[in-house]
């Protein structure tokens, strides 16, 4: 049976930021069923809808422009599909735009390799703008930034410096607001809270890491110094 793949950009804001990644797939599946959209299913003993997301967001992190691929078992006008689906989605998940892509188009996880974040951190003590910039410049000048991550596999130390492409910040009242861009993909990545954790430790900045407000402002295809959307025609073929 011929299927169609639609690629959609959406937000994950407000209360929707608390929806875990696995639950998000169920949210979309349920919304599509209620919208009477016929989905394509995988083969085998336990068929499931062909819904594939870009890089997962951690619970509590907002996303201004995330992406999902959905395979349909029917032809539908894109505007009608988007409208019917939007009506069934919870508050905070807003569909921004979409387009049909070919079956030969690479999966989102195969092309998305760069993510940008805005992170707001409270300051435990007053910090001047000059002191913050001094700390950021010193961090960026480091050849290596070792960071210890604990997981089910135990204690793992990794150098996170190669993954960080941009780190900038400014003081606003009793908070510091950071813009961070990191590499993402199948080879691994670094979380924005890890970047700020190492910045605070290594450069002696009093950042409150327990109450960070994190928003992913975008996730992109980065190529030769430029950033592209996976909705661009070149990535839909």
C-alpha positions as protocol buffer text, in pm:
chain_id: "A"
residue {
  index: 1
  type: UNK
  ca { x: 0 y: 0 z: 0 }
}
residue {
  index: 2
  type: UNK
  ca { x: 130 y: 344 z: -91 }
}
residue {
  index: 3
  type: UNK
  ca { x: 176 y: 571 z: 209 }
}
residue {
  index: 4
  type: UNK
  ca { x: 244 y: 943 z: 240 }
}
residue {
  index: 5
  type: UNK
  ca { x: 483 y: 1105 z: 485 }
}
residue {
  index: 6
  type: UNK
  ca { x: 410 y: 1448 z: 629 }
}
residue {
  index: 7
  type: UNK
  ca { x: 670 y: 1648 z: 823 }
}
residue {
  index: 8
  type: UNK
  ca { x: 531 y: 1894 z: 1078 }
}
residue {
  index: 9
  type: UNK
  ca { x: 689 y: 2167 z: 1291 }
}
residue {
  index: 10
  type: UNK
  ca { x: 521 y: 2224 z: 1628 }
}
residue {
  index: 11
  type: UNK
  ca { x: 570 y: 2390 z: 1967 }
}
residue {
  index: 12
  type: UNK
  ca { x: 592 y: 2214 z: 2303 }
}
residue {
  index: 13
  type: UNK
  ca { x: 531 y: 2495 z: 2550 }
}
residue {
  index: 14
  type: UNK
  ca { x: 354 y: 2573 z: 2878 }
}
residue {
  index: 15
  type: UNK
  ca { x: 209 y: 2261 z: 3046 }
}
residue {
  index: 16
  type: UNK
  ca { x: 299 y: 2048 z: 2744 }
}
residue {
  index: 17
  type: UNK
  ca { x: 666 y: 2070 z: 2850 }
}
residue {
  index: 18
  type: UNK
  ca { x: 588 y: 1812 z: 3118 }
}
residue {
  index: 19
  type: UNK
  ca { x: 481 y: 1548 z: 2863 }
}
residue {
  index: 20
  type: UNK
  ca { x: 754 y: 1284 z: 2848 }
}
residue {
  index: 21
  type: UNK
  ca { x: 890 y: 1185 z: 2506 }
}
residue {
  index: 22
  type: UNK
  ca { x: 729 y: 840 z: 2502 }
}
residue {
  index: 23
  type: UNK
  ca { x: 398 y: 989 z: 2610 }
}
residue {
  index: 24
  type: UNK
  ca { x: 423 y: 1250 z: 2335 }
}
residue {
  index: 25
  type: UNK
  ca { x: 399 y: 977 z: 2073 }
}
residue {
  index: 26
  type: UNK
  ca { x: 77 y: 856 z: 2237 }
}
residue {
  index: 27
  type: UNK
  ca { x: -57 y: 1214 z: 2247 }
}
residue {
  index: 28
  type: UNK
  ca { x: -8 y: 1250 z: 1872 }
}
residue {
  index: 29
  type: UNK
  ca { x: -142 y: 902 z: 1798 }
}
residue {
  index: 30
  type: UNK
  ca { x: -457 y: 967 z: 2002 }
}
residue {
  index: 31
  type: UNK
  ca { x: -506 y: 1310 z: 1845 }
}
residue {
  index: 32
  type: UNK
  ca { x: -471 y: 1166 z: 1494 }
}
residue {
  index: 33
  type: UNK
  ca { x: -726 y: 894 z: 1571 }
}
residue {
  index: 34
  type: UNK
  ca { x: -973 y: 1151 z: 1704 }
}
residue {
  index: 35
  type: UNK
  ca { x: -914 y: 1360 z: 1393 }
}
residue {
  index: 36
  type: UNK
  ca { x: -1010 y: 1055 z: 1181 }
}
residue {
  index: 37
  type: UNK
  ca { x: -673 y: 1042 z: 1010 }
}
residue {
  index: 38
  type: UNK
  ca { x: -578 y: 699 z: 878 }
}
residue {
  index: 39
  type: UNK
  ca { x: -223 y: 613 z: 980 }
}
residue {
  index: 40
  type: UNK
  ca { x: 29 y: 376 z: 826 }
}
residue {
  index: 41
  type: UNK
  ca { x: 147 y: 99 z: 1059 }
}
residue {
  index: 42
  type: UNK
  ca { x: 467 y: -101 z: 1089 }
}
residue {
  index: 43
  type: UNK
  ca { x: 462 y: -471 z: 1005 }
}
residue {
  index: 44
  type: UNK
  ca { x: 516 y: -762 z: 1242 }
}
residue {
  index: 45
  type: UNK
  ca { x: 349 y: -906 z: 1551 }
}
residue {
  index: 46
  type: UNK
  ca { x: 312 y: -570 z: 1725 }
}
residue {
  index: 47
  type: UNK
  ca { x: 232 y: -309 z: 1458 }
}
residue {
  index: 48
  type: UNK
  ca { x: 250 y: 54 z: 1568 }
}
residue {
  index: 49
  type: UNK
  ca { x: 182 y: 385 z: 1391 }
}
residue {
  index: 50
  type: UNK
  ca { x: 471 y: 525 z: 1192 }
}
residue {
  index: 51
  type: UNK
  ca { x: 532 y: 844 z: 1392 }
}
residue {
  index: 52
  type: UNK
  ca { x: 892 y: 958 z: 1432 }
}
residue {
  index: 53
  type: UNK
  ca { x: 1018 y: 1263 z: 1621 }
}
residue {
  index: 54
  type: UNK
  ca { x: 1338 y: 1463 z: 1611 }
}
residue {
  index: 55
  type: UNK
  ca { x: 1577 y: 1473 z: 1907 }
}
residue {
  index: 56
  type: UNK
  ca { x: 1386 y: 1422 z: 2233 }
}
residue {
  index: 57
  type: UNK
  ca { x: 1325 y: 1706 z: 2478 }
}
residue {
  index: 58
  type: UNK
  ca { x: 1384 y: 1642 z: 2846 }
}
residue {
  index: 59
  type: UNK
  ca { x: 1075 y: 1672 z: 3068 }
}
residue {
  index: 60
  type: UNK
  ca { x: 1033 y: 2034 z: 3176 }
}
residue {
  index: 61
  type: UNK
  ca { x: 1214 y: 2179 z: 2874 }
}
residue {
  index: 62
  type: UNK
  ca { x: 1006 y: 2390 z: 2636 }
}
residue {
  index: 63
  type: UNK
  ca { x: 1046 y: 2367 z: 2258 }
}
residue {
  index: 64
  type: UNK
  ca { x: 970 y: 2656 z: 2023 }
}
residue {
  index: 65
  type: UNK
  ca { x: 1008 y: 2455 z: 1703 }
}
residue {
  index: 66
  type: UNK
  ca { x: 1016 y: 2075 z: 1718 }
}
residue {
  index: 67
  type: UNK
  ca { x: 956 y: 1828 z: 1434 }
}
residue {
  index: 68
  type: UNK
  ca { x: 764 y: 1506 z: 1375 }
}
residue {
  index: 69
  type: UNK
  ca { x: 723 y: 1276 z: 1072 }
}
residue {
  index: 70
  type: UNK
  ca { x: 387 y: 1102 z: 1034 }
}
residue {
  index: 71
  type: UNK
  ca { x: 306 y: 839 z: 773 }
}
residue {
  index: 72
  type: UNK
  ca { x: -50 y: 838 z: 643 }
}
residue {
  index: 73
  type: UNK
  ca { x: -250 y: 560 z: 479 }
}
residue {
  index: 74
  type: UNK
  ca { x: -461 y: 813 z: 291 }
}
residue {
  index: 75
  type: UNK
  ca { x: -419 y: 1121 z: 80 }
}
residue {
  index: 76
  type: UNK
  ca { x: -525 y: 1439 z: 259 }
}
residue {
  index: 77
  type: UNK
  ca { x: -513 y: 1808 z: 191 }
}
residue {
  index: 78
  type: UNK
  ca { x: -231 y: 1939 z: 411 }
}
residue {
  index: 79
  type: UNK
  ca { x: -431 y: 2234 z: 542 }
}
residue {
  index: 80
  type: UNK
  ca { x: -722 y: 2008 z: 636 }
}
residue {
  index: 81
  type: UNK
  ca { x: -489 y: 1761 z: 808 }
}
residue {
  index: 82
  type: UNK
  ca { x: -319 y: 2033 z: 1011 }
}
residue {
  index: 83
  type: UNK
  ca { x: -651 y: 2187 z: 1112 }
}
residue {
  index: 84
  type: UNK
  ca { x: -813 y: 1860 z: 1219 }
}
residue {
  index: 85
  type: UNK
  ca { x: -504 y: 1750 z: 1410 }
}
residue {
  index: 86
  type: UNK
  ca { x: -461 y: 2086 z: 1587 }
}
residue {
  index: 87
  type: UNK
  ca { x: -816 y: 2066 z: 1725 }
}
residue {
  index: 88
  type: UNK
  ca { x: -727 y: 1743 z: 1909 }
}
residue {
  index: 89
  type: UNK
  ca { x: -391 y: 1842 z: 2056 }
}
residue {
  index: 90
  type: UNK
  ca { x: -348 y: 1970 z: 2414 }
}
residue {
  index: 91
  type: UNK
  ca { x: -266 y: 2327 z: 2509 }
}
residue {
  index: 92
  type: UNK
  ca { x: 98 y: 2411 z: 2443 }
}
residue {
  index: 93
  type: UNK
  ca { x: 132 y: 2194 z: 2133 }
}
residue {
  index: 94
  type: UNK
  ca { x: 70 y: 2424 z: 1839 }
}
residue {
  index: 95
  type: UNK
  ca { x: 130 y: 2319 z: 1480 }
}
residue {
  index: 96
  type: UNK
  ca { x: 342 y: 2580 z: 1300 }
}
residue {
  index: 97
  type: UNK
  ca { x: 382 y: 2448 z: 948 }
}
residue {
  index: 98
  type: UNK
  ca { x: 410 y: 2125 z: 754 }
}
residue {
  index: 99
  type: UNK
  ca { x: 482 y: 1973 z: 416 }
}
residue {
  index: 100
  type: UNK
  ca { x: 475 y: 1636 z: 248 }
}
residue {
  index: 101
  type: UNK
  ca { x: 816 y: 1474 z: 201 }
}
residue {
  index: 102
  type: UNK
  ca { x: 912 y: 1176 z: -12 }
}
residue {
  index: 103
  type: UNK
  ca { x: 969 y: 829 z: 129 }
}
residue {
  index: 104
  type: UNK
  ca { x: 1333 y: 867 z: 26 }
}
residue {
  index: 105
  type: UNK
  ca { x: 1380 y: 1169 z: 256 }
}
residue {
  index: 106
  type: UNK
  ca { x: 1620 y: 1095 z: 540 }
}
residue {
  index: 107
  type: UNK
  ca { x: 1473 y: 1052 z: 888 }
}
residue {
  index: 108
  type: UNK
  ca { x: 1471 y: 1351 z: 1120 }
}
residue {
  index: 109
  type: UNK
  ca { x: 1721 y: 1189 z: 1356 }
}
residue {
  index: 110
  type: UNK
  ca { x: 1956 y: 1137 z: 1062 }
}
residue {
  index: 111
  type: UNK
  ca { x: 1964 y: 1502 z: 955 }
}
residue {
  index: 112
  type: UNK
  ca { x: 1910 y: 1712 z: 1269 }
}
residue {
  index: 113
  type: UNK
  ca { x: 2254 y: 1786 z: 1412 }
}
residue {
  index: 114
  type: UNK
  ca { x: 2236 y: 2123 z: 1589 }
}
residue {
  index: 115
  type: UNK
  ca { x: 2014 y: 2264 z: 1866 }
}
residue {
  index: 116
  type: UNK
  ca { x: 1990 y: 2608 z: 2025 }
}
residue {
  index: 117
  type: UNK
  ca { x: 1868 y: 2685 z: 2376 }
}
residue {
  index: 118
  type: UNK
  ca { x: 1784 y: 2984 z: 2591 }
}
residue {
  index: 119
  type: UNK
  ca { x: 1845 y: 2915 z: 2959 }
}
residue {
  index: 120
  type: UNK
  ca { x: 1762 y: 3143 z: 3252 }
}
residue {
  index: 121
  type: UNK
  ca { x: 1953 y: 3090 z: 3577 }
}
residue {
  index: 122
  type: UNK
  ca { x: 1903 y: 3267 z: 3908 }
}
residue {
  index: 123
  type: UNK
  ca { x: 2218 y: 3405 z: 4069 }
}
residue {
  index: 124
  type: UNK
  ca { x: 2307 y: 3302 z: 4423 }
}
residue {
  index: 125
  type: UNK
  ca { x: 2518 y: 3617 z: 4463 }
}
residue {
  index: 126
  type: UNK
  ca { x: 2541 y: 3943 z: 4263 }
}
residue {
  index: 127
  type: UNK
  ca { x: 2748 y: 3908 z: 3947 }
}
residue {
  index: 128
  type: UNK
  ca { x: 2854 y: 4199 z: 3724 }
}
residue {
  index: 129
  type: UNK
  ca { x: 2817 y: 4187 z: 3347 }
}
residue {
  index: 130
  type: UNK
  ca { x: 3194 y: 4211 z: 3313 }
}
residue {
  index: 131
  type: UNK
  ca { x: 3249 y: 3915 z: 3548 }
}
residue {
  index: 132
  type: UNK
  ca { x: 2998 y: 3702 z: 3355 }
}
residue {
  index: 133
  type: UNK
  ca { x: 3162 y: 3779 z: 3021 }
}
residue {
  index: 134
  type: UNK
  ca { x: 3503 y: 3706 z: 3168 }
}
residue {
  index: 135
  type: UNK
  ca { x: 3383 y: 3365 z: 3285 }
}
residue {
  index: 136
  type: UNK
  ca { x: 3222 y: 3279 z: 2950 }
}
residue {
  index: 137
  type: UNK
  ca { x: 3534 y: 3381 z: 2756 }
}
residue {
  index: 138
  type: UNK
  ca { x: 3755 y: 3174 z: 2987 }
}
residue {
  index: 139
  type: UNK
  ca { x: 3527 y: 2870 z: 2946 }
}
residue {
  index: 140
  type: UNK
  ca { x: 3524 y: 2902 z: 2566 }
}
residue {
  index: 141
  type: UNK
  ca { x: 3902 y: 2932 z: 2561 }
}
residue {
  index: 142
  type: UNK
  ca { x: 3945 y: 2593 z: 2731 }
}
residue {
  index: 143
  type: UNK
  ca { x: 4072 y: 2313 z: 2509 }
}
residue {
  index: 144
  type: UNK
  ca { x: 3890 y: 2053 z: 2720 }
}
residue {
  index: 145
  type: UNK
  ca { x: 3597 y: 2067 z: 2960 }
}
residue {
  index: 146
  type: UNK
  ca { x: 3566 y: 1737 z: 3151 }
}
residue {
  index: 147
  type: UNK
  ca { x: 3221 y: 1665 z: 3289 }
}
residue {
  index: 148
  type: UNK
  ca { x: 3108 y: 1365 z: 3494 }
}
residue {
  index: 149
  type: UNK
  ca { x: 2772 y: 1216 z: 3396 }
}
residue {
  index: 150
  type: UNK
  ca { x: 2599 y: 948 z: 3602 }
}
residue {
  index: 151
  type: UNK
  ca { x: 2372 y: 697 z: 3429 }
}
residue {
  index: 152
  type: UNK
  ca { x: 2256 y: 338 z: 3458 }
}
residue {
  index: 153
  type: UNK
  ca { x: 2596 y: 239 z: 3324 }
}
residue {
  index: 154
  type: UNK
  ca { x: 2764 y: 417 z: 3612 }
}
residue {
  index: 155
  type: UNK
  ca { x: 3003 y: 711 z: 3626 }
}
residue {
  index: 156
  type: UNK
  ca { x: 3118 y: 839 z: 3289 }
}
residue {
  index: 157
  type: UNK
  ca { x: 3356 y: 1130 z: 3232 }
}
residue {
  index: 158
  type: UNK
  ca { x: 3344 y: 1303 z: 2894 }
}
residue {
  index: 159
  type: UNK
  ca { x: 3488 y: 1613 z: 2735 }
}
residue {
  index: 160
  type: UNK
  ca { x: 3187 y: 1833 z: 2653 }
}
residue {
  index: 161
  type: UNK
  ca { x: 3380 y: 2122 z: 2495 }
}
residue {
  index: 162
  type: UNK
  ca { x: 3372 y: 1986 z: 2135 }
}
residue {
  index: 163
  type: UNK
  ca { x: 2991 y: 1970 z: 2143 }
}
residue {
  index: 164
  type: UNK
  ca { x: 2938 y: 2337 z: 2231 }
}
residue {
  index: 165
  type: UNK
  ca { x: 2925 y: 2568 z: 1929 }
}
residue {
  index: 166
  type: UNK
  ca { x: 2791 y: 2885 z: 2095 }
}
residue {
  index: 167
  type: UNK
  ca { x: 2785 y: 3007 z: 2456 }
}
residue {
  index: 168
  type: UNK
  ca { x: 2676 y: 3364 z: 2527 }
}
residue {
  index: 169
  type: UNK
  ca { x: 2507 y: 3531 z: 2822 }
}
residue {
  index: 170
  type: UNK
  ca { x: 2393 y: 3853 z: 2985 }
}
residue {
  index: 171
  type: UNK
  ca { x: 2287 y: 3972 z: 3328 }
}
residue {
  index: 172
  type: UNK
  ca { x: 1925 y: 4075 z: 3371 }
}
residue {
  index: 173
  type: UNK
  ca { x: 1842 y: 4176 z: 3727 }
}
residue {
  index: 174
  type: UNK
  ca { x: 1923 y: 3888 z: 3959 }
}
residue {
  index: 175
  type: UNK
  ca { x: 1931 y: 3636 z: 3674 }
}
residue {
  index: 176
  type: UNK
  ca { x: 2168 y: 3537 z: 3395 }
}
residue {
  index: 177
  type: UNK
  ca { x: 2022 y: 3454 z: 3055 }
}
residue {
  index: 178
  type: UNK
  ca { x: 2229 y: 3227 z: 2830 }
}
residue {
  index: 179
  type: UNK
  ca { x: 2213 y: 3138 z: 2462 }
}
residue {
  index: 180
  type: UNK
  ca { x: 2367 y: 2799 z: 2393 }
}
residue {
  index: 181
  type: UNK
  ca { x: 2407 y: 2605 z: 2071 }
}
residue {
  index: 182
  type: UNK
  ca { x: 2522 y: 2244 z: 2078 }
}
residue {
  index: 183
  type: UNK
  ca { x: 2574 y: 1960 z: 1836 }
}
residue {
  index: 184
  type: UNK
  ca { x: 2321 y: 1677 z: 1856 }
}
residue {
  index: 185
  type: UNK
  ca { x: 2285 y: 1343 z: 1682 }
}
residue {
  index: 186
  type: UNK
  ca { x: 2350 y: 973 z: 1699 }
}
residue {
  index: 187
  type: UNK
  ca { x: 2709 y: 1033 z: 1815 }
}
residue {
  index: 188
  type: UNK
  ca { x: 2584 y: 1197 z: 2135 }
}
residue {
  index: 189
  type: UNK
  ca { x: 2546 y: 1549 z: 2263 }
}
residue {
  index: 190
  type: UNK
  ca { x: 2564 y: 1763 z: 2575 }
}
residue {
  index: 191
  type: UNK
  ca { x: 2274 y: 1901 z: 2776 }
}
residue {
  index: 192
  type: UNK
  ca { x: 2251 y: 2277 z: 2841 }
}
residue {
  index: 193
  type: UNK
  ca { x: 2240 y: 2217 z: 3217 }
}
residue {
  index: 194
  type: UNK
  ca { x: 2572 y: 2033 z: 3187 }
}
residue {
  index: 195
  type: UNK
  ca { x: 2724 y: 2329 z: 3005 }
}
residue {
  index: 196
  type: UNK
  ca { x: 2612 y: 2570 z: 3275 }
}
residue {
  index: 197
  type: UNK
  ca { x: 2712 y: 2328 z: 3551 }
}
residue {
  index: 198
  type: UNK
  ca { x: 3068 y: 2322 z: 3422 }
}
residue {
  index: 199
  type: UNK
  ca { x: 3066 y: 2700 z: 3364 }
}
residue {
  index: 200
  type: UNK
  ca { x: 2965 y: 2760 z: 3725 }
}
residue {
  index: 201
  type: UNK
  ca { x: 3220 y: 2515 z: 3865 }
}
residue {
  index: 202
  type: UNK
  ca { x: 3517 y: 2600 z: 3648 }
}
residue {
  index: 203
  type: UNK
  ca { x: 3472 y: 2977 z: 3637 }
}
residue {
  index: 204
  type: UNK
  ca { x: 3336 y: 3019 z: 3991 }
}
residue {
  index: 205
  type: UNK
  ca { x: 2999 y: 3167 z: 3891 }
}
residue {
  index: 206
  type: UNK
  ca { x: 2712 y: 3135 z: 4146 }
}
residue {
  index: 207
  type: UNK
  ca { x: 2450 y: 2985 z: 3913 }
}
residue {
  index: 208
  type: UNK
  ca { x: 2142 y: 2819 z: 4067 }
}
residue {
  index: 209
  type: UNK
  ca { x: 2139 y: 2493 z: 3873 }
}
residue {
  index: 210
  type: UNK
  ca { x: 1839 y: 2351 z: 4060 }
}
residue {
  index: 211
  type: UNK
  ca { x: 1587 y: 2593 z: 3910 }
}
residue {
  index: 212
  type: UNK
  ca { x: 1698 y: 2648 z: 3552 }
}
residue {
  index: 213
  type: UNK
  ca { x: 1433 y: 2754 z: 3300 }
}
residue {
  index: 214
  type: UNK
  ca { x: 1527 y: 2589 z: 2972 }
}
residue {
  index: 215
  type: UNK
  ca { x: 1374 y: 2648 z: 2630 }
}
residue {
  index: 216
  type: UNK
  ca { x: 1495 y: 2491 z: 2308 }
}
residue {
  index: 217
  type: UNK
  ca { x: 1461 y: 2771 z: 2057 }
}
residue {
  index: 218
  type: UNK
  ca { x: 1531 y: 2554 z: 1756 }
}
residue {
  index: 219
  type: UNK
  ca { x: 1675 y: 2234 z: 1618 }
}
residue {
  index: 220
  type: UNK
  ca { x: 1841 y: 2243 z: 1278 }
}
residue {
  index: 221
  type: UNK
  ca { x: 2035 y: 2086 z: 999 }
}
residue {
  index: 222
  type: UNK
  ca { x: 2376 y: 2252 z: 1026 }
}
residue {
  index: 223
  type: UNK
  ca { x: 2592 y: 2239 z: 713 }
}
residue {
  index: 224
  type: UNK
  ca { x: 2902 y: 2441 z: 618 }
}
residue {
  index: 225
  type: UNK
  ca { x: 2835 y: 2706 z: 879 }
}
residue {
  index: 226
  type: UNK
  ca { x: 2468 y: 2754 z: 789 }
}
residue {
  index: 227
  type: UNK
  ca { x: 2151 y: 2635 z: 962 }
}
residue {
  index: 228
  type: UNK
  ca { x: 1856 y: 2489 z: 771 }
}
residue {
  index: 229
  type: UNK
  ca { x: 1510 y: 2367 z: 864 }
}
residue {
  index: 230
  type: UNK
  ca { x: 1431 y: 1999 z: 790 }
}
residue {
  index: 231
  type: UNK
  ca { x: 1122 y: 2141 z: 619 }
}
residue {
  index: 232
  type: UNK
  ca { x: 1342 y: 2298 z: 351 }
}
residue {
  index: 233
  type: UNK
  ca { x: 1280 y: 2137 z: 13 }
}
residue {
  index: 234
  type: UNK
  ca { x: 1634 y: 2000 z: -8 }
}
residue {
  index: 235
  type: UNK
  ca { x: 1571 y: 1773 z: 293 }
}
residue {
  index: 236
  type: UNK
  ca { x: 1226 y: 1652 z: 183 }
}
residue {
  index: 237
  type: UNK
  ca { x: 1344 y: 1460 z: -122 }
}
